Amino acid sequence: MKTVSPFLELEETPRVEVMFCGEGLRLPQGANLAAALLAAGVDVFRNTPVSGAPRGPFCMMGACFDCLVEIDGTVRQACMIEVSEGLQITKPHQTEAKDETA
C-alpha cells in the first residue's frame, strides 16, 4: 500500500481502527469507506475474477461496482458504507493458490 495520498482530509474527525487485508488502518469514523481508504493510500480494492485486473472506486455513487470489498463475509460497495470501529475488510472472492500435488 502507498504511504502518500493525493487526497487531503479537510476536517479533524475521531478515528477508529479497521483492518484491510490484514493491515490495521485508522480511518475517520462515519466517513465514506471508499473515500477513507483512498485517503489512506489504498488504491486497489479488488481484482477482477477473470483477468485479475485491479479495480478501485470509480463513480463513488454506487453505480459501477468497481469498489467492491468483503465485510464480514458479505460483498458490498465501499462507496455505500460508513467507516465504523472494527470493520474487517478484505478483497472479495480472493482465493489462495491450490496445491496441485494433492
C-alpha positions in Angstrom: 0.0 0.0 0.0 1.1 3.5 -0.7 2.0 5.8 2.2 1.4 9.1 0.4 -2.0 10.0 -0.8 -3.1 12.7 -3.2 -6.3 13.1 -1.1 -6.4 15.6 1.8 -8.8 15.4 4.7 -10.5 18.7 5.4 -11.6 18.3 9.0 -10.3 16.5 12.1 -12.6 13.6 12.9 -12.2 10.9 15.6 -10.5 7.8 14.1 -11.3 4.2 14.5 -9.3 1.0 13.9 -10.3 -1.1 10.9 -8.5 -4.0 9.1 -7.9 -4.0 5.3 -6.4 -7.3 4.0 -4.7 -7.9 7.4 -3.3 -4.4 7.8 -4.6 -2.1 10.5 -5.7 1.3 9.4 -7.1 4.3 11.5 -9.9 5.9 9.5 -12.2 8.8 10.3 -15.4 7.5 12.0 -18.5 7.9 9.9 -16.6 8.8 6.7 -17.4 7.2 3.4 -15.4 3.9 3.4 -14.2 4.2 -0.2 -13.0 7.8 0.3 -11.3 7.0 3.6 -9.5 4.0 2.0 -8.3 6.2 -0.9 -7.1 8.8 1.6 -5.2 6.1 3.5 -3.4 5.2 0.3 -5.4 2.1 -0.7 -5.9 2.2 -4.5 -6.7 -1.4 -5.3 -9.9 -2.6 -3.6 -10.3 -5.8 -5.6 -9.1 -7.7 -8.7 -11.4 -8.9 -11.4 -12.2 -12.6 -11.2 -11.3 -13.4 -14.8 -8.2 -11.4 -15.7 -7.1 -10.3 -12.2 -7.1 -6.6 -13.3 -7.0 -4.2 -10.4 -10.1 -2.2 -9.6 -10.9 0.8 -7.2 -13.6 3.4 -6.8 -14.8 5.0 -10.0 -18.2 6.6 -9.7 -18.4 7.0 -5.9 -22.2 6.7 -6.0 -23.0 3.0 -6.2 -23.5 2.6 -9.9 -20.3 1.0 -11.2 -19.4 -1.8 -8.6 -15.7 -1.3 -9.0 -15.2 -0.6 -5.3 -16.5 -3.9 -4.1 -15.0 -5.1 -0.8 -15.9 -8.0 1.5 -17.0 -7.1 5.0 -18.0 -9.9 7.4 -18.4 -12.4 4.6 -20.7 -10.1 2.5 -19.6 -8.4 -0.7 -20.5 -4.7 -0.6 -19.8 -1.4 -2.4 -17.3 0.5 -0.3 -18.7 3.8 -1.5 -22.1 3.0 0.1 -20.6 2.1 3.6 -19.7 4.4 6.5 -16.5 3.7 8.5 -17.2 2.1 11.9 -14.9 0.6 14.6 -13.6 -2.9 13.9 -14.5 -3.3 10.2 -12.8 -6.4 8.8 -12.3 -5.6 5.1 -10.9 -7.9 2.5 -10.8 -8.1 -1.2 -13.8 -10.1 -2.4 -13.5 -13.6 -4.0 -9.9 -13.8 -3.0 -8.8 -17.4 -3.1 -5.5 -18.9 -2.1 -3.5 -20.9 -4.6 -4.5 -24.6 -4.7 -1.9 -27.3 -4.2 -1.7 -29.1 -7.5 0.0 -32.2 -6.0 -2.9 -33.1 -3.6 
